[in-house]
Amino acid sequence: MSLVIPDEFLQTAHITEADLKLEIAILLFQQEKITLGTASQFAEMNQLEFQRILGSRKIPIHYGVEDFRQDLRTLEANGLAQVQTQPTQAAILQRIEQRRTFSPSQHDLPDTLTLLQDDRAR
């Protein structure tokens, strides 16, 4: 599917095409409609860059077992999965299942980006 957005709309909204794609990716990720990997690909940036933007907006990263599986399928489809996945994948999935989701903002704690900035400032 292709979606055509007129240049006049972008000008009226004072937003670039890249910024609009980023906002769409963030929105769909927040609504848990797409994974972190899919969102960063749509926004045309690497996952670390996308995670930094999420952190700066205090958006928690929910990355569960199904997210891992979908990202793994995406990597395999793109021919990028060159890692031995048999024993390692099971171990990773088990660790993810045992992990609880934690969002620092839910507990009035600073996020990782804030801690790194404070550390650099010292």
N, C-alpha and C positions, 0 to 999 in steps of 0.2 A: 504494500500500500504506500502510496505517496501522498504527502500532504503539502499543499502549496500555501505558503503564508506570504501575502503581499508585502513588498518592501515598505509600503506606506504604514502598514500595521506595526512593523518593527520600529520605524521612525517615530510613530505616535507613542509607542510604549517605551521609547528610549532604551531599546535593548538590541543587542547584536544577535545574529543567528546562533553563534556559539553559546552565548549566555542563555538564550531561550532553550536550547537543547539541554544545557546543564540544569536549568530549573525544572524541565520536564523529567529528567532523570532523577533528580532529588525527590520530586513529588511522588513519582511512581515507586521509588525505593522506600520512602517514608510510609507509604500505604501498603508496603510489602507485596507489591504486584510484580516487582522484578528484584533480582539479586544484586548484590554489590558489584559483581563482575559484569553483569548485563548493563547496569546503570553506568558504570565507568566507561564501558565500550560505547554506549549510546552518546555519552558526553564527550567522547573522543579524547579520553585522558587515561592515564594509568590508575590503578586502584589506589595506590598510596596518595596520589594527588587528590583523587575524589574523596578519600577518607579524611584528608586534611580539611577539605571544604566542609564535610559533614561535621567534623569536630569544631570548626570555627563557628558553626551555626548551632552547636550543642545538640546535634541529631545523633542519637545512639545507633550503633551498628549492631543489628541483630543478624547474626550469622550462625545458622543452625545446620543440622544434618542435611536437610533438603537443599539448602543454599550450596553447601559443599558439593553435593551430588550434581546439582545443575551446573555449577562452575566446572566440575570435572568433565561432564559431558560436553560442555562448550569447548574446553581445551582439547579434548579428544577429537571433536568434530573439526577443529581448526588445525589438527595435526601438531599441537604444541605439547601434548602430554607425553613426554619422553622419560618420565620417572617411573620406576617400577612401582606399580600400584597395589599388587596383591596383598602382602602383609602390612605395608605401611598404611594403605587406605583403611583397612579395618581398624587399625590402632587409632588413626586420626578420628574416624567416625565414632569410636567408642569414647574417646576423650571429649569430643564435642557434645555427645549425648549426656555425659556426666557433668558438663559445665553448666552453670546457671547464667542467665543473662543478667548483666550488671550495667547499670547506667549511672555514672557518677552524679549526673544532675538530679536523679531521683533521691539522692541522699545528701543534697546540698554540698557536694564535693566538687573540686575543680576537675575539669577534663584533662586529658593527657596533653593536649596542645598548650593549655594554660600552665601546667606544671613544667613543660619544656621551656616555655618562654620565661617563666620565673627563674628557672635554673640558669638559663643563659644570661639573664640580667644580673645574676650574682656573680 
